[in-house]
Structure formats: structure tokens, C-alpha cells
Amino acid sequence: MTSSTADKPYNAGRRIRFLAAGIVLVGLLYTGGWYYVANMLETRVAANIAGLQAKGINAACDNAAASGYPFRLGLNCSKVSWVDQAKNVSVNAGAFRSAAQVYAPFHIVSEIDGPAAVSVPGMPPLDLNWDNLKSSMRLDKPIPQRLSVQGRNIVVTQHNPSGAGAPFATLKDGQLHFRAMEPVMDIALSFSSLKIADNTVYDKPLPELTGAADIQMANGFALIGKTERDLSVLRGQSGLLRNVDLALPDGSGIAISGPFSVADDGRISGDFKITLRNPEGVANTAKSIFPGQDKIISSVVQAMAFVPKDASGAPTLPVSVKNGKMSVGFISIGRLPSL
């Protein structure tokens, strides 16, 4: 009995040592594996950048280094840039940081620092700055399955080599969400306190806007790879405007919903519901932007008094569009331009 009792502490101690050794071994293997994958990531990034440069695209991720040990794996760059001379597109921005949890490697979150210099065809060079700009992406082929981008306190200024100029536009908060389920593509965006500089459009002061859009494209995957840089990219598409809403500071606004399609020649067709919140407020703003259209705007507001109203009491007008021609019932009210 005495001998049996004396053996127990020894056996327990040996088990503890084996367990500790096992933990250390697993830790060493995990650490080695993490650094091996991190090295592969850095190598892959360098190879991809070299491949782009061979195609004439000058992409850069300065001082690229893997980070995130032990529970994350990501890539940090002190500066990022993309210059495509063939398409006359260039973007230069500050530090970039990305990471994915080791147990969810296809879900990547990232953040980029401003300022950024952006140049694209058809627009003057722009400088952008922000307090925060981050994204979340779930990788898939041929495009990400989900993508979300959020920015806060964004300021857009026309590039001025001699110094900072007046802001072209400011945005308090903006979000873009993208979801792909082949062939359907869902796009949702929202923004608050968007202020475009006065006299930019129609040489008139513009109000501060808050808005949101929830749109489904029936064959959004067809947009991948298209080279168009304007709304003509939507030709041949169809979908659903679940809700497109613009609101003014006084609470008035306009909302549009309904199915739509765009013909190959750019003509739009659809059945829409247009809702006006506080029509008088919308009319006053419209008159300040389009002073020569006072009579037409007033006539529309008067007509809205006789149309059905939604649950909140806002007048809702059904508008049918066929090949660009708009009508309410049998009354024609104009034509939409082709995309």
C-alpha cells in the first residue's frame, strides 16, 4: 500500500511534463507554420506586383510585411499606389493594413490612411482625405462574395499644386455594401451630410443631402470586365430598385422604387413608385436650383395633392416608363435620356 501511494505523485508529475512538452511542441509547429505562410504571402505580393508591372501597371506596396501573429495574418504597407498609364488612371495613398483571422482566412478586413491623390479620365485630378476608411471582404471567384466599404469625414478637393484649395465635396459618413450570388448582384449604399460645393452644378448653391439606395441587378456578373466608364455600362441590364431615397435637411425628400430594364440602345423601361415627403419643401429646393422651371415645378406639386398617399401620408405617384417615355396613366409627362 505504501509503495502504491508513493508512485502517484511521480506519475502525475510525468503527465504534466508530457503535457507541457506537447503544448510547447504544438506552439513551435504553429509558430513555424505561421511564419511559413507569412513568407508565402510576402512572396506572392511581390510576384503579383511584378506581374502587374510587366503588363504596364505600376503598382506598389512599399515596405510590404506580413503581420498579425499569433491569431491573425495580414499585410502592411507604408504606402500604396496604382498607375495604369494605358487607361490614364492613377491612385496614390498612405499606409495600408489588412488582416484575416487564422480560422477565417477568406474574410479580410483592411484600413487605408489618407491623403490620396486620384486621377481618372474625364475628371480633374482630385485630392481626398478622411478620418477613417476601412473595408471588409469575403473572397470568392471570380469576384468577392461580399464587400463592404465605410468612410468617415471624407473631404474631396480639386488638386492644386500651389496648395490646398476649397473642398469640392464633403461627406460625413458613407457606406457601400456589395453582395454577389451569381448571376444576381446586390448593391446597397448610404451617405449622410453630402455637401457639393456651390456653383458646381448649374452654377447654383446646392443643399446638403442624405441618401440611401438598395438595388438588385438581375445579371450583375455581366458587368465584370466591361470597359465602359459611364452609365452606358448598364445597357442590357435589368433589376429592381428596392429603394432609392434622397433627403434634404428640412426632412423633405424623394423616394423611388420599382423594377427596371435598360435596352441595348440605352432606353429605360420600368414601373416605378415615386414618393414625395413634404412636396413643398422639395419644390422650393428644386426652384432654387432650376429657377426657369418654377411653373412646371408648381404644377407638379399641385398635382401631387390629388394622388394616393402612403402610410405616412406622403403622396405616391405611379410612373410607367416604356423605352424612355414617362407617363402617369394615359398622360405623358416627358422622356428620360438614354444611358
N, C-alpha and C positions, 0 to 999 in steps of 0.2 A: 504494500500500500504506500509506504514512504517513497519508494523508487518511482512509482507511477505518478505520484503527486509532484515530485521534483522535476519530471520531464516536461510538464505542461508549460511552464514559463519559457523554456527553451524552444519548444515547437511554435508557440505564439510569436516569439521574437523572430524566428526564422521566417514565418509567414509575412510578418511586417517588412522584413528586409527584402523578401522577394517582391512584395507589392510595391515597395518604394523603388526597387530596381526596375520593375516593369513600367512604372509611371515615368521614370527618367528616360527609359528606352523609347517609350511612345512619344515623349516630348521631343527627344532628339530626332526621331524619324519625322515627326510633324514639322519641326523647325527646318530640317533638311528639305522636306518636300515643299514647304512654303517658299524657301529661298530659290529652289529649283524652278518653281512656277514663276516666281517674280523675275528671275533671269530670263525665262522664256518670254514673258510679257515685254520686257525692255527690248529684247532682240526682235520680237515681232513688230513692235512700234517702229524701230529703226528700219526694218525691212520694208514696212508699208510706206514710210516716208520716202525711202529711196525709190520705191516703185512709182510713187506719185511724181517725183521729180523727173524720172525717166519719161513720164508722159507729158512733161511740160508744166506740171503743177508744183509750185514752190511752197510746199507745206513744211511747217517747222513746229517742233515741241522742244523748246530749249531746256537743257538740263533735265531731260526725262529720267525719272527714277520711280521705281515701284515703292509702295509704302503700305502701311496698314497692319503689319504684324502685331499681334498674332491672329486676330479674328477677322480681319479684312484684308482684301488685296485690291490695290488701286494704283493709279498712275498720277504723278505730279509733274507739272511743267512750270518753269518760271515765266514763260511767255509762249503764246501760241500765235500762229499766223497761217493764212491760206491765200495764195496768189495764183490765180488762173489767168494768165495773160491772153490766152486764146478767147476766153469769154469776157475779158476785161472786168474780172471780179477780184476784189482783194478784201481781206479782213485781217486786222491785227489787233490783238487783245492782250490782257495781262495774264496773271498766273491762272493755271487750270489745275483743279484737283478732282479726282474721281475715285470711287471705291465700290466694292461689292462684298457682301458677306460671304465667307468661305462656303457656307451651306446654301447660298443662293447666288451662284456666280453669274447668272444671266440677268440679274436685276442690278443695274448700275445707277448710282447717284453721282452727280457731279456739280461743281460750282466753278464759276469763272469770274475773275476780277476785271473791273474796268480800269481805265477807259479803253474804248475800242474805236478804231478808225475803219470805216466801211465805205467801199466804193463799188457800185453796181451800175450797169448800163441804164441810161435814161434818167438818172438822178445825180444831183451834185454830190461830191464827197461829203460824208457825214461823220461827226464825232459823237459817240454815245458814252454815257456814263450812268452808273446805277449804284444803289446801296447794296443790292443783293440780286444775283441772277443764278438760279440753280435749275437742275433738270433731274428727271428720273426716267429710266429707260429699261424696258424688258426686251432683251434681244430675241430675234427670231429671223428666219429667212423667208422672203428676200428683203424684208424691211422689219424694223422693230414692231413687236406686237402691241406695245404701249409706249407712249412718250408723253411726258408732261414737262412743261417749262413754266417757270414762275419768276417774274421780275418785280422789283420794288423801287419806287422813286427813280424812274428812268428819265434821263434828260437827253434830248437829241438836238444837236447843234450843227449847222452847216459849217463845214471845215473852213477855217480861216488861218492861213499860215502866219499872219501877223499877231494872232492872239485869239482868245475866246470871244465869240460873238453872242448875240442874243439867242436864246433857245428857239429852235424851230418847233419843238413839241415837248411836252412833259406828260408823264404818266405816273400816277401814284402807285397803282398796282395792276399787273396784267398776268393772265394765266392762259396757257394753251394746252389742251389735252387732245391726244390723238390715240385712236384705237383701231386696229386693223384685224378684220376677220374675213379673209378672202372669200368673195371679191368686195365685200362691204367695207366701207371706211367711215368711221365716226369722227367728227371734228367738233370740239367744243372750245369756246374761248370766252373770256370775260375781261373787262377792264374797268377801272374807276378813275375818275378825275383826269380824263384825257383833255388836254388843252393844246390846240394847234395855234400857232402864232397868228395874230390878227393880220388881215390883208393877204393871207396866203391863198385863200380860195375866194374868188370873186371880189377881191380887194375889200372885204368886209370883215368886221370883228366876228369871231366865231365863239359860240358858247362852250362851256366845259361839258363834256359828255361822259356818261357812264353807260356801259352796254354789255350785252352777252349774246352769244349765238350758239345754237346746238343744231348741227347739220349732219345728215347722213347721206353719203354718196353710195349709190347702188353698185357702182363698179369703180370704186376709188382706186383699185390697183392699176387700172388702165392709165392713171396719171403718172405712174412711175416711169421715169426715163424720158418724159416729154420735154421738149426743148423750149416750148413757148414761155415767154416771160410776162404775159399779161393774162387777162381773163379769157382769152381765146382757148386757153388750156382746158376749159370746161366744155368745149364743143363735143357733142356725142354723149354727154353725161346726163344722168337723171338722179333724183334723190328726193329728200324730204327736209324741208325747213321745219324742224320741231318747234323752234322759237328763235327769232332774231329780234332783239329789243334794243332800242336806244332811249335813254332817259336824260332829261335836262335838269339843271339844278333846282328848278321850282317844282319838280315832281311830275311834270308833263312828259309825254313821250309817245313813241310809236312802236308797235309790235307786229311782226309779220310771221305767219306760219302757213304751211301747206306743201303739197307735192309739186315738183317742177321737173322740167326736162329742157335740154338745150340741143337744138338740131345741129347738124354738121355745118350749116351756114351761120350758126351763132344766134338764131332766133329762139326766143324763150317762150315756153308754154307752161301753164300751171293753173292751179286753182288755189287762191290764197285768201286768208282772212287777215284783214288789216284793222288793228285796234288802236284807237287814239285815246290816250289818257289826257284829260284836260285839253280838248281841241283848241280852245282859245289860246292857251299857253304855247302850243305847238305853232299855231298860226302867227302869233306875234314874233316868235323866233324866225320863222320862215320869211316873214315880211322884211325883217331886218337884214336878212341875207340876200333875198331876191326882191328888191324894192319895186321893180317894174311889174310884179305879178300880184299886187295887192288884191285886185278884183277877183282873180281866179282863186286865190287862197281863201278869201272871204266867202266865196260861193261854196267851196268845198266844206268849210266849217258849218255854214248854214245847212247844207245837205246832210251833214252828219247828225243833226238834231233829229232826223226822221228815220234813221236806220236802227236796227236792233242793237241791244246793249248786252254786254256780258254780265257775269255775276257781280262784278264790282261797279256796274253802271257805266262803264266806258263803251262808247259806240263802236260796233264792229261791222266792218263792211266786207262782203264777199266780192272778190275781184277775180274775174276769169281772164286768163291771158292765152291767146292762141296765135302762135307764130309772131309774137311780139305785140299783137293788138290787144289792148286792155279794154274790158267792158264790165259794167255793173248791170247784170240782167241783159237787156237788149240795148242799153245805152253805151255807146262807145266813148271812152274817156281819154284816149291817146294811144301812143305806141312806145314800147320800150326799145332802146337802141340794141342792135345786135352785138353780141360779145365777140 
